[in-house]
Amino acid sequence: PNGKLSVEVTVGEKIKYSISHNGTLLLSKSPISMTLSDGKILGQNPKGVKSKKRTEKEIITSPFYRVKSFETEYNELALTFSGKYGVTFRAYNEGAAYRFVTSLKGEIEIVNEQADFNFDQDYTTYMAYSTGKTEPEAMAFQNLYTVAKLSEGDASNLSFLPVTIAYEGGKKMTITEVDLEAYPGMFIRPQKGKTSFSGAFARLPLNTKKTPYRCQEVVTDRSNCIAKVKGSRTFPWRAFAVTEKDTEMPVNNLVYALAPANRIGDYSWVKPGKVAWDWWNDWGLTGVDFKAGINMETYKFYINFASKNKLEYVVLDEGWYLPKSGDVMTVIPELNLPELVRYAKQKNVKLVLWAVLNSLDEKLEEACKHYSAMGIAGFKVDFLDRDDQKAVEMVYRAARKTAEYKMFIDFHGMYKPTGLNRTY
C-alpha cells in the first residue's frame, strides 16, 4: 500500500513469485506447488487462471498484545485455477504472504508442499537449527541462532522458523508462517553451496509411544504423506516480515494481522498477570520451619509470597500429579488441591496447573470441567516438542476446550507463534 514493497507473480509451467522492497530484490523467482497422493500437483502447468484483486483496510482489536489495537492495510491478489484450487497473495506495508486454497471434495492426502526460497546473492542468514537427535522434526524448538551465508547452511539438518535474511543497509526479511491449523509446521532445509533453501515438513504420525518418565507422546513411525485434511480449506500463510531497521522487527504486526480473528467471543474473563514459580529453584525454600517440597506448606508459602508482592498467580509445576502415571486427574496425596485453591482465593491469588500436553489431551473435557469447577485458573502445558499435523491438532483442541471452560492456557515447550494468541 505505501508503494515500497511489491510481490510479482508469474504463471507458466509453475507458479512463481518474487518479492522486492525499494529496489532491493529480497526473494528471486521461487516456485510453489502441492503434491497430492492421487498424483495431482497443484501448481504444475496450471490452467484456466483467473485473478481477482482487492484492497482492504482493517482496524484490528488486539487484547493482551503490545497495543490494544492497530490499523493494517493490504493489497490482495487471489488466483484460481482449473482443478479447484488457488493461491492468494498479499502485500502489506510490513511484509508479504501467500497461501494455497482448495475446494476439492472429501478428504485429501498431501504428499508434499513445495516452498522454495531463491536469492540473487549469498546473503547472511540467521537460522536456529534443530537439536533433535533421532529426527530433526521432534525437539524443543529452542537453540542459539547460527549466523552464516546462505551457501554455508547445514544441509544435513533443518532450521525451525522464524529464519531471517540480512540485506545491505540494515534491511531484513524474516520468514515464518501463520494460521497453522490441521497441518504440519514448516522447517527450512539449507542447500550447501547454493543461495537458496526449501521448506520441509514432518510427515503424519502413524504410531506413537509414551516415554517412561513423563508419559510424553513421541512418534515411532510416520506415513509417507505430510497431511490428511479436508479437501475444501485454506492452508497456512507463508509469511515474510520486512523491516528496514532492527527496531522494527519486534513490533512487526504481520503474524497477528494474518491470523484468524477471535473464535471464543467474550474474553473479559482472561486476566493476564505475573506468576510465582516453583520449578526453577527446585522448591528450594530456605530459612523455613518446614521441609520444602511438593507439599501444602511450600505452596502456601508461595501463595503468601505472591500475595505480598501482588503477583496474580502461582503455578504448580511438575509433580502435583505423577508425570510418569500420565494421569492428570489424580493429585499426589501430599496435596489437598481444593484447600490450596481456597487458601489462595483468600489471598487474592489464583492457581495454575502444569501438565504434559498429551496427558491433558487424553482427559481434556474431564480435566477442564473438574478443575475449572474447583477454581483453577488455567493450565501450563509442556513437552509437545513437535509440530506435525496431529501435534498441531492437539494444540487447537486444548485452546478450544480451555476457552470453553473459561480457563487460560500457557503453551510451553511449543513451536513458534503462528497467531493462536489472536484466534483464541
C-alpha positions as CSV (number, residue, x, y, z in Angstrom):
1,P,0.0,0.0,0.0
2,N,2.8,2.5,0.7
3,G,4.5,1.7,-2.6
4,K,7.7,0.3,-1.1
5,L,7.1,-3.5,-1.2
6,S,6.0,-5.4,-4.3
7,V,5.1,-9.1,-5.0
8,E,5.4,-10.3,-8.6
9,V,3.6,-13.5,-9.6
10,T,4.3,-15.4,-12.8
11,V,2.2,-18.3,-14.0
12,G,3.9,-20.6,-16.5
13,E,4.9,-24.3,-16.1
14,K,4.9,-23.4,-12.4
15,I,3.6,-20.7,-10.2
16,K,6.5,-18.5,-9.1
17,Y,6.7,-15.3,-7.1
18,S,9.3,-12.8,-6.1
19,I,9.4,-10.0,-3.5
20,S,11.1,-6.6,-3.9
21,H,11.4,-3.7,-1.5
22,N,12.5,-0.2,-2.6
23,G,14.7,-1.5,-5.4
24,T,16.2,-4.5,-3.4
25,L,15.2,-7.9,-4.7
26,L,14.5,-9.7,-1.4
27,L,13.4,-13.0,-3.0
28,S,14.1,-14.2,-6.5
29,K,11.5,-16.1,-8.5
30,S,10.6,-19.1,-6.3
31,P,8.3,-21.9,-7.3
32,I,5.4,-23.2,-5.2
33,S,3.3,-26.4,-5.5
34,M,1.4,-29.0,-3.6
35,T,1.5,-32.7,-4.5
36,L,-1.5,-34.9,-3.7
37,S,-1.5,-38.7,-3.2
38,D,-3.6,-39.2,-6.4
39,G,-0.7,-37.8,-8.4
40,K,-2.1,-34.3,-9.0
41,I,0.4,-31.5,-8.5
42,L,-1.4,-28.2,-7.7
43,G,0.7,-25.5,-9.3
44,Q,2.3,-27.6,-12.1
45,N,1.2,-26.5,-15.5
46,P,-1.7,-24.5,-14.0
47,K,-4.7,-23.9,-16.4
48,G,-7.7,-21.6,-16.5
49,V,-6.1,-18.9,-14.4
50,K,-8.5,-16.2,-13.1
51,S,-7.4,-13.3,-11.0
52,K,-9.1,-11.0,-8.6
53,K,-7.6,-8.0,-6.8
54,R,-8.8,-6.2,-3.8
55,T,-7.5,-3.7,-1.2
56,E,-8.5,-4.0,2.4
57,K,-8.1,-1.7,5.4
58,E,-8.7,-3.1,8.9
59,I,-8.5,-1.9,12.5
60,I,-7.7,-5.0,14.4
61,T,-8.5,-5.2,18.1
62,S,-5.6,-6.9,19.9
63,P,-6.2,-7.6,23.6
64,F,-3.2,-8.8,25.6
65,Y,-0.9,-7.8,22.8
66,R,1.7,-4.9,22.7
67,V,-1.0,-2.5,21.7
68,K,-4.8,-2.5,22.3
69,S,-5.5,-2.2,18.5
70,F,-3.7,-1.4,15.3
71,E,-4.5,-0.4,11.7
72,T,-3.4,-2.5,8.8
73,E,-3.8,-2.4,5.1
74,Y,-3.0,-4.8,2.3
75,N,-3.4,-5.4,-1.4
76,E,-4.5,-8.9,-2.3
77,L,-4.3,-11.0,-5.5
78,A,-6.4,-14.1,-5.5
79,L,-5.6,-16.5,-8.3
80,T,-7.8,-19.5,-9.1
81,F,-7.1,-22.4,-11.5
82,S,-8.8,-25.3,-13.1
83,G,-8.8,-28.2,-10.8
84,K,-10.5,-26.4,-7.9
85,Y,-7.5,-24.7,-6.2
86,G,-5.9,-21.3,-6.0
87,V,-3.2,-19.3,-4.4
88,T,-3.8,-16.0,-2.5
89,F,-1.0,-13.4,-2.3
90,R,-1.0,-10.3,-0.1
91,A,1.3,-7.3,0.1
92,Y,1.3,-5.3,3.4
93,N,3.5,-2.3,4.3
94,E,5.1,-4.7,6.9
95,G,5.6,-7.7,4.6
96,A,4.1,-10.2,2.2
97,A,2.3,-13.6,2.4
98,Y,0.8,-16.3,0.3
99,R,-1.2,-19.4,0.8
100,F,-2.9,-22.2,-1.1
101,V,-6.7,-22.6,-1.1
102,T,-8.5,-25.7,-2.3
103,S,-12.2,-26.6,-2.9
104,L,-11.9,-30.3,-3.5
105,K,-14.4,-32.9,-2.3
106,G,-13.9,-35.2,0.6
107,E,-10.6,-35.7,2.3
108,I,-7.2,-35.3,0.5
109,E,-3.7,-36.6,1.3
110,I,-0.9,-34.2,0.7
111,V,2.4,-35.9,0.0
112,N,4.5,-32.7,-0.1
113,E,4.3,-29.0,-0.4
114,Q,7.0,-27.3,-2.4
115,A,8.0,-24.0,-0.8
116,D,11.3,-22.9,-2.4
117,F,13.2,-19.7,-1.5
118,N,15.7,-18.4,-4.0
119,F,18.0,-15.5,-3.6
120,D,20.1,-13.5,-6.1
121,Q,23.1,-13.1,-3.8
122,D,24.8,-15.0,-1.0
123,Y,23.2,-13.1,1.9
124,T,23.8,-13.6,5.6
125,T,21.1,-15.7,7.3
126,Y,20.1,-16.2,10.9
127,M,18.9,-19.8,11.5
128,A,18.1,-21.8,14.6
129,Y,18.8,-25.5,13.9
130,S,17.0,-28.4,15.3
131,T,18.5,-30.2,18.3
132,G,16.6,-33.4,17.6
133,K,18.9,-36.4,17.8
134,T,16.6,-39.1,16.4
135,E,14.7,-36.9,13.9
136,P,15.1,-33.1,13.4
137,E,11.3,-32.5,13.4
138,A,11.0,-33.5,17.0
139,M,12.7,-31.3,19.6
140,A,12.0,-28.4,22.0
141,F,12.3,-25.6,19.3
142,Q,15.0,-23.8,21.2
143,N,18.5,-23.1,20.1
144,L,21.0,-20.3,19.5
145,Y,20.9,-18.7,16.1
146,T,23.7,-19.6,13.6
147,V,24.8,-16.6,11.6
148,A,26.2,-17.7,8.2
149,K,26.0,-17.1,4.5
150,L,23.2,-18.9,2.5
151,S,25.8,-21.1,0.8
152,E,27.2,-22.2,4.2
153,G,23.9,-23.6,5.6
154,D,23.9,-27.0,7.2
155,A,22.2,-29.2,4.6
156,S,22.3,-32.2,7.0
157,N,19.9,-30.5,9.4
158,L,16.7,-28.5,9.5
159,S,16.2,-25.0,10.8
160,F,12.9,-24.2,12.6
161,L,11.1,-20.9,11.9
162,P,11.5,-18.0,12.0
163,V,14.5,-17.6,9.7
164,T,15.9,-14.1,8.9
165,I,17.9,-12.9,5.9
166,A,20.0,-9.8,6.1
167,Y,20.5,-7.4,3.2
168,E,22.6,-4.3,2.7
169,G,21.8,-1.2,4.7
170,G,20.2,-3.0,7.6
171,K,17.2,-4.3,5.7
172,K,16.0,-7.7,6.8
173,M,13.3,-10.3,5.8
174,T,12.0,-12.8,8.4
175,I,10.3,-15.9,7.1
176,T,7.6,-17.5,9.2
177,E,4.1,-19.0,8.9
178,V,0.7,-18.0,10.2
179,D,-2.7,-19.8,10.7
180,L,-1.0,-23.2,11.2
181,E,-4.2,-25.3,11.7
182,A,-4.6,-29.1,11.0
183,Y,-1.3,-29.0,9.0
184,P,2.4,-29.6,9.9
185,G,4.7,-26.7,10.6
186,M,7.3,-25.7,8.1
187,F,11.1,-26.2,8.6
188,I,13.8,-24.8,6.4
189,R,16.4,-27.1,4.7
190,P,19.5,-25.3,3.5
191,Q,21.3,-26.3,0.3
192,K,25.0,-26.4,0.7
193,G,26.8,-24.2,-1.8
194,K,23.6,-22.6,-3.1
195,T,21.9,-19.3,-2.5
196,S,18.5,-21.0,-1.9
197,F,16.7,-23.2,0.6
198,S,13.4,-25.0,0.7
199,G,10.6,-25.8,3.1
200,A,10.4,-29.2,4.8
201,F,7.5,-30.8,6.7
202,A,7.1,-33.5,9.3
203,R,5.3,-36.5,7.9
204,L,2.0,-37.6,9.5
205,P,2.5,-39.8,12.5
206,L,1.3,-43.5,12.2
207,N,2.3,-44.8,15.6
208,T,3.4,-43.2,18.9
209,K,4.8,-44.4,22.3
210,K,5.0,-42.9,25.7
211,T,8.3,-42.0,27.4
212,P,8.6,-43.7,30.8
213,Y,9.4,-40.6,32.9
214,R,6.8,-38.2,31.8
215,C,4.4,-40.2,29.6
216,Q,5.3,-37.8,26.8
217,E,4.0,-38.9,23.4
218,V,6.7,-39.5,20.8
219,V,6.4,-40.6,17.3
220,T,7.7,-44.0,16.4
221,D,6.5,-44.4,12.8
222,R,5.4,-41.9,10.1
223,S,3.4,-42.2,7.0
224,N,4.6,-41.1,3.5
225,C,2.3,-38.1,3.4
226,I,2.6,-34.8,5.4
227,A,-1.2,-34.3,6.0
228,K,-4.7,-35.7,5.6
229,V,-7.1,-32.8,5.5
230,K,-10.5,-31.7,4.3
231,G,-10.4,-31.1,0.6
232,S,-12.0,-27.7,0.9
233,R,-9.9,-25.4,3.1
234,T,-7.3,-22.6,3.3
235,F,-3.7,-23.6,4.1
236,P,-1.2,-21.8,6.4
237,W,0.2,-18.4,5.2
238,R,3.8,-18.4,4.2
239,A,4.7,-15.0,5.7
240,F,7.6,-12.6,5.1
241,A,8.0,-9.8,7.5
242,V,10.2,-7.0,6.0
243,T,12.0,-4.4,8.2
244,E,14.3,-1.6,7.3
245,K,16.0,-1.5,10.7
246,D,16.2,-3.9,13.6
247,T,14.0,-1.9,16.0
248,E,11.1,-2.6,13.6
249,M,11.4,-6.4,14.0
250,P,9.8,-6.9,17.4
251,V,6.9,-4.6,16.6
252,N,6.1,-6.0,13.2
253,N,2.3,-6.9,13.3
254,L,2.2,-9.3,10.3
255,V,1.6,-12.5,12.2
256,Y,-1.2,-11.0,14.3
257,A,-2.7,-9.4,11.2
258,L,-2.8,-12.6,9.2
259,A,-4.2,-14.8,12.0
260,P,-7.9,-15.8,12.0
261,A,-10.0,-13.5,14.2
262,N,-11.2,-14.2,17.7
263,R,-13.2,-17.5,17.9
264,I,-14.1,-17.6,21.6
265,G,-16.3,-14.5,21.8
266,D,-16.3,-12.9,25.2
267,Y,-12.8,-12.8,26.7
268,S,-13.4,-10.5,29.6
269,W,-12.6,-13.4,32.0
270,V,-9.0,-13.6,30.7
271,K,-6.7,-11.8,33.2
272,P,-3.0,-11.7,32.3
273,G,-0.6,-11.4,35.2
274,K,2.7,-12.4,36.8
275,V,3.3,-15.8,38.4
276,A,5.4,-17.2,41.3
277,W,7.0,-20.3,40.0
278,D,8.3,-23.3,42.0
279,W,10.2,-25.4,39.4
280,W,13.0,-23.0,38.6
281,N,14.5,-23.1,42.0
282,D,13.5,-26.8,42.7
283,W,11.1,-25.9,45.5
284,G,14.3,-25.0,47.4
285,L,13.0,-22.6,50.1
286,T,15.5,-21.8,52.9
287,G,15.0,-20.4,56.3
288,V,11.6,-22.0,56.8
289,D,10.3,-24.2,59.7
290,F,9.0,-27.0,57.4
291,K,10.5,-29.3,54.9
292,A,10.3,-27.6,51.4
293,G,9.0,-29.7,48.6
294,I,5.8,-30.5,46.7
295,N,3.6,-30.2,49.8
296,M,1.0,-27.9,51.4
297,E,3.4,-25.8,53.4
298,T,5.6,-25.0,50.4
299,Y,2.7,-23.9,48.2
300,K,1.1,-21.9,51.0
301,F,4.5,-20.1,51.3
302,Y,4.4,-19.4,47.6
303,I,0.9,-18.1,47.8
304,N,1.8,-15.8,50.7
305,F,4.8,-14.6,48.6
306,A,2.6,-14.0,45.6
307,S,0.0,-12.1,47.6
308,K,2.6,-10.0,49.4
309,N,4.3,-9.0,46.1
310,K,1.0,-8.5,44.2
311,L,1.6,-11.4,41.8
312,E,-1.7,-12.7,40.4
313,Y,-0.8,-16.4,40.1
314,V,1.1,-19.3,41.5
315,V,1.9,-22.2,39.1
316,L,2.0,-25.8,40.4
317,D,4.6,-27.2,38.1
318,E,5.7,-30.7,37.5
319,G,4.9,-33.0,40.5
320,W,1.4,-32.2,41.6
321,Y,0.4,-35.3,39.7
322,L,2.8,-38.1,39.0
323,P,4.1,-37.4,35.5
324,K,5.1,-41.0,34.8
325,S,1.4,-42.0,35.5
326,G,0.1,-39.7,32.8
327,D,-3.0,-39.2,35.0
328,V,-3.8,-35.5,35.4
329,M,-7.0,-36.5,37.4
330,T,-5.1,-37.9,40.4
331,V,-3.3,-35.4,42.7
332,I,-0.5,-36.7,44.8
333,P,-1.5,-37.5,48.4
334,E,0.7,-34.7,49.9
335,L,-1.5,-32.0,48.3
336,N,-5.1,-31.0,49.1
337,L,-5.9,-29.0,45.9
338,P,-9.3,-27.7,46.9
339,E,-7.8,-26.4,50.2
340,L,-5.0,-24.7,48.3
341,V,-7.5,-23.0,45.9
342,R,-9.5,-21.8,48.9
343,Y,-6.3,-20.5,50.7
344,A,-5.2,-18.8,47.5
345,K,-8.6,-17.1,47.0
346,Q,-8.4,-15.6,50.5
347,K,-5.0,-14.0,49.4
348,N,-6.4,-12.8,46.0
349,V,-4.1,-15.3,44.2
350,K,-5.1,-17.9,41.5
351,L,-3.5,-21.3,40.8
352,V,-2.3,-22.7,37.5
353,L,-1.6,-26.4,36.9
354,W,1.3,-27.7,34.8
355,A,0.7,-30.8,32.6
356,V,2.3,-32.7,29.8
357,L,0.1,-31.6,26.9
358,N,-0.8,-35.1,25.6
359,S,-1.6,-36.2,29.2
360,L,-4.1,-33.3,29.4
361,D,-5.4,-34.0,25.9
362,E,-6.3,-37.6,26.9
363,K,-8.7,-36.3,29.6
364,L,-9.3,-32.9,28.2
365,E,-13.1,-32.5,28.8
366,E,-13.0,-34.2,32.2
367,A,-10.0,-32.2,33.4
368,C,-11.3,-28.8,32.2
369,K,-14.7,-29.5,33.8
370,H,-13.3,-30.7,37.1
371,Y,-10.5,-28.2,37.6
372,S,-12.5,-25.1,36.4
373,A,-15.2,-26.0,38.9
374,M,-12.6,-26.3,41.6
375,G,-11.4,-22.8,40.8
376,I,-8.2,-23.5,38.9
377,A,-7.5,-20.5,36.6
378,G,-5.7,-22.4,33.8
379,F,-3.1,-24.8,32.6
380,K,0.6,-24.5,31.6
381,V,1.1,-27.3,29.1
382,D,4.5,-28.7,28.2
383,F,6.6,-31.1,26.2
384,L,4.7,-31.1,22.9
385,D,8.1,-30.9,21.1
386,R,6.6,-31.5,17.7
387,D,4.6,-29.7,15.1
388,D,3.3,-32.5,12.8
389,Q,-0.4,-32.3,11.9
390,K,-1.5,-34.4,14.9
391,A,0.5,-32.3,17.3
392,V,-1.0,-29.1,15.9
393,E,-4.5,-30.5,16.1
394,M,-3.8,-31.3,19.8
395,V,-2.8,-27.6,20.4
396,Y,-6.1,-26.4,18.9
397,R,-8.2,-28.9,20.9
398,A,-6.6,-27.6,24.1
399,A,-7.1,-23.9,23.1
400,R,-10.8,-24.6,22.2
401,K,-11.7,-26.6,25.3
402,T,-9.9,-24.5,27.9
403,A,-11.6,-21.4,26.5
404,E,-15.0,-23.2,26.6
405,Y,-14.4,-23.6,30.4
406,K,-13.0,-20.1,30.8
407,M,-9.6,-21.3,31.7
408,F,-6.5,-19.8,30.2
409,I,-3.7,-21.8,28.6
410,D,0.0,-21.1,28.6
411,F,1.7,-23.1,25.8
412,H,5.2,-24.0,26.9
413,G,7.6,-26.5,25.1
414,M,5.9,-25.3,21.9
415,Y,6.7,-24.5,18.3
416,K,6.9,-20.8,17.1
417,P,3.9,-18.5,17.5
418,T,1.6,-18.6,14.5
419,G,-1.2,-16.3,15.5
420,L,-3.1,-18.5,18.0
421,N,-3.0,-15.6,20.5
422,R,-5.4,-13.7,18.2
423,T,-7.7,-16.7,17.4
424,Y,-8.1,-17.9,20.9
